[in-house]
Amino acid sequence: MNTIEKIKVMVIPDESPDTSWLGEYTDDLGLGVIIREYGEFYEKIPTEMERDYDGTFIGKAEPELPSRGRNYRGFIPYAGGEKVGTKDFYKYGMQDYKRMEGLNNGDWYFVGIQAEALISYPINGGSRRLEHLTSGGVWGIESDAGDYLEEVMKEEFADLKGHLEQFNVDVSNWDELVEGIELEY
């Protein structure tokens, strides 16, 4: 019979997460763009001059904006899909900006969670061979997601159990095997 030797659940850094739900960095400055140097929306940077209908400055007193360099000058927040200029756009846009900057500063990161079993099965001559089988894994999870990480771990254990059953692995003592297993970082 195929036997489970060890089970673990891993938290793996997600090297290429999708951050489009937060927004994107840009060098093009205009309405709805947060100027990173100021941490403020382009249209809210203090100036004595009035702006035209499209947000461009009328006259020559435009505030000094950051020059293009190695980092992007601005950030276009997704802001929950709200319309630029609305109160909610500014509220959610600033939240998205702070979250993205936190990601860049290493305050949090994206991970994947995957369960793995080391199984053994008989081969010629009475010996046994070891193989690793894994759950499908879930990626793009925020590292500071709290209890959600534990929920995903349980789902990955269930996925792994189904996978092991397809390979005729004995899972009769499954609850004992997974009891007390914690996420491995």
DRENPA-3360 file (N, C-alpha, C; in nm, 2 decimals, always signed):
BEGIN
1 = MNTIEKIK = +0.09/-0.12/+0.00/+0.00/+0.00/+0.00/+0.09/+0.12/+0.00 ~ +0.04/+0.23/-0.07/+0.12/+0.35/-0.07/+0.09/+0.42/+0.07 ~ +0.20/+0.47/+0.13/+0.19/+0.52/+0.26/+0.24/+0.67/+0.27 ~ +0.17/+0.75/+0.36/+0.22/+0.88/+0.39/+0.33/+0.88/+0.49 ~ +0.44/+0.93/+0.46/+0.55/+0.94/+0.55/+0.56/+1.07/+0.63 ~ +0.52/+1.18/+0.56/+0.52/+1.31/+0.62/+0.43/+1.41/+0.54 ~ +0.37/+1.50/+0.61/+0.29/+1.60/+0.55/+0.33/+1.74/+0.60 ~ +0.34/+1.84/+0.51/+0.37/+1.97/+0.55/+0.29/+2.07/+0.46;
9 = VMVIPDES = +0.28/+2.19/+0.51/+0.22/+2.30/+0.43/+0.32/+2.42/+0.43 ~ +0.34/+2.46/+0.31/+0.45/+2.57/+0.29/+0.39/+2.70/+0.25 ~ +0.45/+2.80/+0.30/+0.42/+2.94/+0.26/+0.54/+2.98/+0.17 ~ +0.51/+3.00/+0.04/+0.62/+3.03/-0.06/+0.61/+3.17/-0.11 ~ +0.71/+3.25/-0.11/+0.71/+3.38/-0.17/+0.65/+3.38/-0.31 ~ +0.56/+3.47/-0.34/+0.50/+3.48/-0.48/+0.59/+3.58/-0.55 ~ +0.67/+3.54/-0.65/+0.76/+3.62/-0.71/+0.70/+3.71/-0.82 ~ +0.59/+3.68/-0.87/+0.53/+3.77/-0.97/+0.38/+3.79/-0.95;
17 = PDTSWLGE = +0.34/+3.86/-0.84/+0.20/+3.88/-0.81/+0.13/+3.98/-0.90 ~ +0.00/+3.97/-0.91/-0.08/+4.07/-0.98/-0.11/+4.18/-0.89 ~ -0.07/+4.30/-0.91/-0.10/+4.42/-0.82/-0.19/+4.51/-0.89 ~ -0.25/+4.48/-1.00/-0.33/+4.57/-1.08/-0.46/+4.62/-1.00 ~ -0.50/+4.54/-0.90/-0.61/+4.58/-0.82/-0.58/+4.70/-0.73 ~ -0.45/+4.73/-0.71/-0.41/+4.84/-0.64/-0.39/+4.96/-0.73 ~ -0.33/+4.94/-0.84/-0.30/+5.05/-0.94/-0.17/+5.02/-1.00 ~ -0.11/+5.13/-1.06/+0.01/+5.11/-1.13/+0.10/+5.24/-1.12;
25 = YTDDLGLG = +0.23/+5.22/-1.13/+0.32/+5.33/-1.13/+0.33/+5.40/-1.27 ~ +0.36/+5.52/-1.27/+0.37/+5.60/-1.40/+0.46/+5.71/-1.39 ~ +0.51/+5.76/-1.50/+0.59/+5.88/-1.51/+0.50/+6.00/-1.56 ~ +0.38/+5.96/-1.61/+0.29/+6.06/-1.66/+0.21/+6.12/-1.55 ~ +0.22/+6.25/-1.53/+0.15/+6.32/-1.42/+0.02/+6.39/-1.47 ~ -0.08/+6.38/-1.40/-0.21/+6.44/-1.43/-0.31/+6.41/-1.33 ~ -0.44/+6.44/-1.36/-0.55/+6.42/-1.26/-0.56/+6.27/-1.22 ~ -0.57/+6.25/-1.09/-0.59/+6.12/-1.04/-0.46/+6.05/-1.01;
33 = VIIREYGE = -0.34/+6.11/-1.04/-0.21/+6.05/-1.02/-0.16/+6.11/-0.88 ~ -0.11/+6.02/-0.80/-0.04/+6.06/-0.68/+0.11/+6.08/-0.70 ~ +0.15/+6.20/-0.67/+0.30/+6.23/-0.68/+0.37/+6.17/-0.56 ~ +0.45/+6.07/-0.59/+0.52/+6.00/-0.48/+0.60/+6.08/-0.39 ~ +0.67/+6.18/-0.45/+0.76/+6.27/-0.37/+0.68/+6.34/-0.26 ~ +0.56/+6.38/-0.29/+0.47/+6.46/-0.20/+0.37/+6.37/-0.12 ~ +0.34/+6.25/-0.18/+0.24/+6.16/-0.12/+0.10/+6.23/-0.13 ~ +0.08/+6.30/-0.24/-0.05/+6.37/-0.25/-0.09/+6.36/-0.40;
41 = FYEKIPTE = -0.22/+6.38/-0.42/-0.27/+6.38/-0.56/-0.22/+6.50/-0.63 ~ -0.19/+6.48/-0.76/-0.14/+6.59/-0.84/-0.23/+6.72/-0.83 ~ -0.36/+6.70/-0.84/-0.45/+6.81/-0.83/-0.46/+6.88/-0.70 ~ -0.40/+6.82/-0.59/-0.41/+6.87/-0.46/-0.28/+6.93/-0.41 ~ -0.18/+6.93/-0.50/-0.05/+6.99/-0.46/-0.07/+7.14/-0.45 ~ -0.03/+7.21/-0.34/-0.06/+7.35/-0.33/+0.01/+7.43/-0.43 ~ -0.07/+7.53/-0.49/-0.01/+7.63/-0.58/-0.10/+7.75/-0.58 ~ -0.04/+7.86/-0.62/-0.11/+7.99/-0.62/-0.18/+8.00/-0.75;
49 = MERDYDGT = -0.15/+7.92/-0.85/-0.21/+7.93/-0.98/-0.34/+7.85/-1.00 ~ -0.42/+7.89/-1.08/-0.54/+7.81/-1.11/-0.51/+7.70/-1.22 ~ -0.59/+7.61/-1.23/-0.58/+7.50/-1.32/-0.68/+7.51/-1.43 ~ -0.65/+7.46/-1.55/-0.74/+7.46/-1.66/-0.84/+7.34/-1.63 ~ -0.94/+7.32/-1.72/-1.03/+7.21/-1.70/-0.97/+7.07/-1.70 ~ -0.86/+7.06/-1.76/-0.79/+6.93/-1.77/-0.69/+6.91/-1.66 ~ -0.67/+7.00/-1.57/-0.58/+6.99/-1.46/-0.45/+7.06/-1.48 ~ -0.42/+7.10/-1.60/-0.29/+7.17/-1.63/-0.29/+7.31/-1.57;
57 = FIGKAEPE = -0.18/+7.35/-1.53/-0.16/+7.48/-1.47/-0.18/+7.60/-1.57 ~ -0.24/+7.70/-1.53/-0.25/+7.82/-1.62/-0.14/+7.92/-1.57 ~ -0.05/+7.96/-1.65/+0.05/+8.05/-1.61/+0.18/+7.97/-1.59 ~ +0.27/+8.03/-1.51/+0.41/+7.97/-1.50/+0.44/+7.93/-1.35 ~ +0.35/+7.94/-1.26/+0.38/+7.91/-1.12/+0.35/+7.76/-1.08 ~ +0.36/+7.67/-1.18/+0.34/+7.53/-1.15/+0.45/+7.49/-1.04 ~ +0.40/+7.41/-0.94/+0.50/+7.36/-0.84/+0.61/+7.28/-0.90 ~ +0.72/+7.27/-0.84/+0.83/+7.19/-0.89/+0.80/+7.05/-0.87;
65 = LPSRGRNY = +0.79/+6.97/-0.98/+0.75/+6.83/-0.98/+0.88/+6.75/-0.99 ~ +0.88/+6.63/-0.94/+1.00/+6.55/-0.95/+1.04/+6.52/-1.09 ~ +1.16/+6.52/-1.12/+1.21/+6.48/-1.26/+1.21/+6.33/-1.27 ~ +1.21/+6.29/-1.40/+1.22/+6.15/-1.42/+1.35/+6.09/-1.37 ~ +1.35/+5.98/-1.31/+1.47/+5.92/-1.26/+1.46/+5.77/-1.26 ~ +1.52/+5.71/-1.16/+1.52/+5.56/-1.16/+1.39/+5.51/-1.11 ~ +1.32/+5.59/-1.04/+1.19/+5.55/-0.98/+1.07/+5.62/-1.06 ~ +0.96/+5.56/-1.06/+0.84/+5.63/-1.12/+0.80/+5.75/-1.03;
73 = RGFIPYAG = +0.76/+5.85/-1.10/+0.72/+5.98/-1.03/+0.58/+5.97/-0.97 ~ +0.50/+5.89/-1.03/+0.36/+5.89/-0.98/+0.30/+5.75/-0.97 ~ +0.18/+5.75/-0.91/+0.11/+5.62/-0.90/-0.04/+5.65/-0.93 ~ -0.10/+5.57/-1.02/-0.24/+5.58/-1.06/-0.31/+5.47/-0.98 ~ -0.39/+5.51/-0.88/-0.46/+5.41/-0.80/-0.58/+5.35/-0.87 ~ -0.61/+5.23/-0.85/-0.74/+5.17/-0.90/-0.86/+5.23/-0.83 ~ -0.84/+5.25/-0.70/-0.94/+5.32/-0.61/-1.08/+5.26/-0.62 ~ -1.09/+5.13/-0.63/-1.22/+5.06/-0.63/-1.30/+5.09/-0.76;
81 = GEKVGTKD = -1.23/+5.14/-0.86/-1.30/+5.17/-0.98/-1.38/+5.30/-0.98 ~ -1.36/+5.38/-0.87/-1.44/+5.50/-0.86/-1.39/+5.60/-0.96 ~ -1.47/+5.70/-0.99/-1.44/+5.81/-1.09/-1.34/+5.91/-1.03 ~ -1.24/+5.94/-1.11/-1.14/+6.04/-1.07/-1.21/+6.17/-1.03 ~ -1.17/+6.23/-0.92/-1.23/+6.35/-0.87/-1.34/+6.34/-0.76 ~ -1.39/+6.22/-0.75/-1.49/+6.20/-0.64/-1.42/+6.18/-0.51 ~ -1.50/+6.20/-0.40/-1.45/+6.18/-0.27/-1.40/+6.04/-0.24 ~ -1.48/+5.94/-0.29/-1.44/+5.80/-0.28/-1.31/+5.77/-0.35;
89 = FYKYGMQD = -1.29/+5.83/-0.47/-1.17/+5.81/-0.55/-1.05/+5.85/-0.46 ~ -1.05/+5.97/-0.40/-0.94/+6.01/-0.32/-0.92/+5.93/-0.20 ~ -1.03/+5.89/-0.14/-1.02/+5.80/-0.02/-0.96/+5.67/-0.05 ~ -1.02/+5.60/-0.14/-0.97/+5.46/-0.18/-0.83/+5.47/-0.25 ~ -0.82/+5.57/-0.33/-0.69/+5.59/-0.40/-0.57/+5.60/-0.31 ~ -0.59/+5.68/-0.21/-0.48/+5.70/-0.11/-0.45/+5.56/-0.03 ~ -0.56/+5.49/+0.00/-0.54/+5.36/+0.06/-0.46/+5.27/-0.03 ~ -0.50/+5.26/-0.16/-0.42/+5.18/-0.26/-0.28/+5.22/-0.26;
97 = YKRMEGLN = -0.25/+5.35/-0.27/-0.12/+5.40/-0.28/-0.04/+5.36/-0.16 ~ -0.09/+5.38/-0.04/-0.02/+5.34/+0.08/+0.01/+5.19/+0.09 ~ -0.09/+5.11/+0.04/-0.07/+4.97/+0.04/+0.04/+4.93/-0.06 ~ +0.04/+4.99/-0.17/+0.15/+4.96/-0.27/+0.29/+5.00/-0.22 ~ +0.29/+5.12/-0.16/+0.42/+5.16/-0.11/+0.47/+5.07/+0.00 ~ +0.37/+5.02/+0.08/+0.41/+4.92/+0.19/+0.47/+4.79/+0.13 ~ +0.41/+4.75/+0.01/+0.46/+4.63/-0.06/+0.61/+4.66/-0.10 ~ +0.63/+4.78/-0.16/+0.76/+4.82/-0.21/+0.86/+4.83/-0.09;
105 = NGDWYFVG = +0.82/+4.87/+0.02/+0.90/+4.89/+0.14/+0.93/+4.76/+0.21 ~ +0.86/+4.65/+0.17/+0.88/+4.52/+0.24/+0.80/+4.51/+0.37 ~ +0.70/+4.59/+0.39/+0.61/+4.58/+0.50/+0.52/+4.46/+0.49 ~ +0.50/+4.41/+0.37/+0.42/+4.29/+0.35/+0.46/+4.24/+0.21 ~ +0.41/+4.12/+0.17/+0.45/+4.06/+0.05/+0.34/+3.96/+0.01 ~ +0.35/+3.91/-0.11/+0.26/+3.81/-0.16/+0.32/+3.67/-0.14 ~ +0.23/+3.57/-0.11/+0.28/+3.44/-0.09/+0.18/+3.34/-0.16 ~ +0.23/+3.22/-0.17/+0.15/+3.11/-0.22/+0.15/+3.01/-0.11;
113 = IQAEALIS = +0.04/+2.93/-0.09/+0.03/+2.82/+0.01/+0.01/+2.69/-0.06 ~ +0.09/+2.59/-0.03/+0.08/+2.46/-0.09/+0.11/+2.35/+0.01 ~ +0.03/+2.25/+0.01/+0.05/+2.13/+0.10/+0.12/+2.03/+0.02 ~ +0.21/+1.96/+0.10/+0.29/+1.85/+0.03/+0.30/+1.73/+0.12 ~ +0.29/+1.61/+0.06/+0.30/+1.49/+0.13/+0.42/+1.41/+0.07 ~ +0.50/+1.35/+0.16/+0.60/+1.26/+0.12/+0.54/+1.12/+0.13 ~ +0.53/+1.05/+0.02/+0.47/+0.91/+0.03/+0.58/+0.81/-0.01 ~ +0.55/+0.69/+0.04/+0.64/+0.58/+0.00/+0.55/+0.47/-0.06;
121 = YPINGGSR = +0.61/+0.40/-0.15/+0.54/+0.29/-0.22/+0.64/+0.18/-0.25 ~ +0.59/+0.05/-0.25/+0.69/-0.06/-0.27/+0.74/-0.07/-0.41 ~ +0.86/-0.11/-0.42/+0.92/-0.14/-0.55/+0.99/-0.28/-0.55 ~ +1.05/-0.32/-0.65/+1.11/-0.46/-0.66/+1.20/-0.48/-0.55 ~ +1.20/-0.61/-0.50/+1.29/-0.65/-0.40/+1.25/-0.61/-0.26 ~ +1.13/-0.56/-0.24/+1.09/-0.53/-0.10/+1.12/-0.39/-0.05 ~ +1.19/-0.32/-0.14/+1.23/-0.18/-0.10/+1.11/-0.09/-0.12 ~ +1.13/+0.04/-0.07/+1.02/+0.14/-0.09/+1.09/+0.26/-0.16;
129 = RLEHLTSG = +1.01/+0.33/-0.24/+1.05/+0.45/-0.30/+0.98/+0.57/-0.25 ~ +1.04/+0.69/-0.24/+0.98/+0.81/-0.19/+0.94/+0.90/-0.30 ~ +0.83/+0.96/-0.29/+0.78/+1.06/-0.39/+0.71/+1.18/-0.32 ~ +0.72/+1.30/-0.37/+0.64/+1.41/-0.32/+0.52/+1.44/-0.40 ~ +0.41/+1.45/-0.34/+0.29/+1.49/-0.41/+0.24/+1.62/-0.34 ~ +0.19/+1.71/-0.42/+0.14/+1.84/-0.37/+0.00/+1.88/-0.41 ~ -0.05/+1.97/-0.33/-0.18/+2.03/-0.37/-0.16/+2.12/-0.48 ~ -0.26/+2.18/-0.54/-0.25/+2.27/-0.65/-0.19/+2.40/-0.61;
137 = GVWGIESD = -0.21/+2.45/-0.48/-0.15/+2.57/-0.43/-0.24/+2.69/-0.47 ~ -0.24/+2.79/-0.38/-0.31/+2.91/-0.40/-0.20/+3.02/-0.39 ~ -0.20/+3.12/-0.49/-0.10/+3.22/-0.50/-0.17/+3.36/-0.49 ~ -0.08/+3.46/-0.47/-0.13/+3.60/-0.47/-0.20/+3.63/-0.33 ~ -0.16/+3.56/-0.23/-0.22/+3.59/-0.10/-0.13/+3.69/-0.03 ~ -0.19/+3.79/+0.04/-0.12/+3.89/+0.11/-0.06/+3.83/+0.24 ~ +0.07/+3.85/+0.27/+0.13/+3.79/+0.38/+0.07/+3.82/+0.51 ~ +0.01/+3.94/+0.52/-0.05/+3.98/+0.65/-0.20/+3.95/+0.65;
145 = AGDYLEEV = -0.25/+3.85/+0.58/-0.39/+3.82/+0.57/-0.45/+3.75/+0.69 ~ -0.37/+3.73/+0.80/-0.42/+3.67/+0.92/-0.48/+3.54/+0.91 ~ -0.61/+3.52/+0.96/-0.68/+3.40/+0.97/-0.70/+3.34/+0.83 ~ -0.70/+3.42/+0.73/-0.72/+3.37/+0.59/-0.62/+3.27/+0.55 ~ -0.49/+3.29/+0.60/-0.38/+3.20/+0.57/-0.42/+3.06/+0.62 ~ -0.47/+3.05/+0.74/-0.51/+2.92/+0.80/-0.63/+2.86/+0.72 ~ -0.72/+2.94/+0.67/-0.83/+2.89/+0.59/-0.78/+2.82/+0.46 ~ -0.69/+2.89/+0.40/-0.63/+2.84/+0.28/-0.55/+2.71/+0.31;
153 = MKEEFADL = -0.48/+2.71/+0.42/-0.41/+2.59/+0.46/-0.50/+2.47/+0.46 ~ -0.62/+2.48/+0.53/-0.72/+2.38/+0.54/-0.77/+2.33/+0.40 ~ -0.79/+2.43/+0.31/-0.84/+2.40/+0.18/-0.73/+2.32/+0.10 ~ -0.60/+2.36/+0.12/-0.50/+2.29/+0.05/-0.48/+2.15/+0.11 ~ -0.50/+2.13/+0.24/-0.50/+1.99/+0.29/-0.61/+1.91/+0.23 ~ -0.73/+1.96/+0.21/-0.84/+1.89/+0.15/-0.80/+1.86/+0.00 ~ -0.74/+1.95/-0.07/-0.70/+1.93/-0.21/-0.60/+1.82/-0.21 ~ -0.50/+1.82/-0.12/-0.40/+1.72/-0.12/-0.45/+1.58/-0.09;
161 = KGHLEQFN = -0.55/+1.58/+0.00/-0.61/+1.45/+0.04/-0.67/+1.38/-0.08 ~ -0.75/+1.46/-0.16/-0.81/+1.41/-0.28/-0.71/+1.36/-0.38 ~ -0.60/+1.44/-0.39/-0.49/+1.40/-0.48/-0.43/+1.27/-0.44 ~ -0.41/+1.25/-0.31/-0.34/+1.13/-0.26/-0.44/+1.01/-0.28 ~ -0.57/+1.03/-0.27/-0.66/+0.92/-0.29/-0.66/+0.87/-0.43 ~ -0.63/+0.96/-0.53/-0.62/+0.92/-0.67/-0.50/+0.83/-0.70 ~ -0.40/+0.84/-0.61/-0.28/+0.76/-0.62/-0.28/+0.64/-0.52 ~ -0.40/+0.61/-0.47/-0.42/+0.49/-0.38/-0.33/+0.50/-0.26;
169 = VDVSNWDE = -0.32/+0.62/-0.20/-0.24/+0.64/-0.08/-0.34/+0.62/+0.04 ~ -0.29/+0.55/+0.14/-0.38/+0.53/+0.26/-0.39/+0.66/+0.33 ~ -0.52/+0.71/+0.34/-0.55/+0.84/+0.41/-0.64/+0.81/+0.53 ~ -0.65/+0.68/+0.57/-0.74/+0.64/+0.68/-0.71/+0.72/+0.81 ~ -0.59/+0.76/+0.83/-0.56/+0.84/+0.96/-0.53/+0.98/+0.92 ~ -0.60/+1.04/+0.82/-0.57/+1.17/+0.78/-0.58/+1.28/+0.89 ~ -0.68/+1.27/+0.97/-0.70/+1.38/+1.07/-0.58/+1.38/+1.17 ~ -0.53/+1.26/+1.20/-0.41/+1.25/+1.29/-0.29/+1.31/+1.22;
177 = LVEGIELE = -0.28/+1.28/+1.10/-0.16/+1.33/+1.02/-0.15/+1.48/+1.01 ~ -0.26/+1.55/+0.99/-0.26/+1.69/+0.97/-0.28/+1.77/+1.10 ~ -0.32/+1.70/+1.21/-0.34/+1.77/+1.34/-0.21/+1.84/+1.38 ~ -0.22/+1.96/+1.42/-0.11/+2.04/+1.47/-0.01/+2.09/+1.37 ~ -0.03/+2.06/+1.24/+0.07/+2.11/+1.14/+0.05/+2.26/+1.12 ~ +0.15/+2.33/+1.13/+0.15/+2.48/+1.11/+0.21/+2.52/+0.98 ~ +0.18/+2.64/+0.93/+0.24/+2.69/+0.81/+0.39/+2.70/+0.83 ~ +0.46/+2.65/+0.73/+0.61/+2.66/+0.72/+0.65/+2.78/+0.63;
185 = Y = +0.72/+2.88/+0.69/+0.77/+2.99/+0.61/+0.91/+2.97/+0.56;
% end
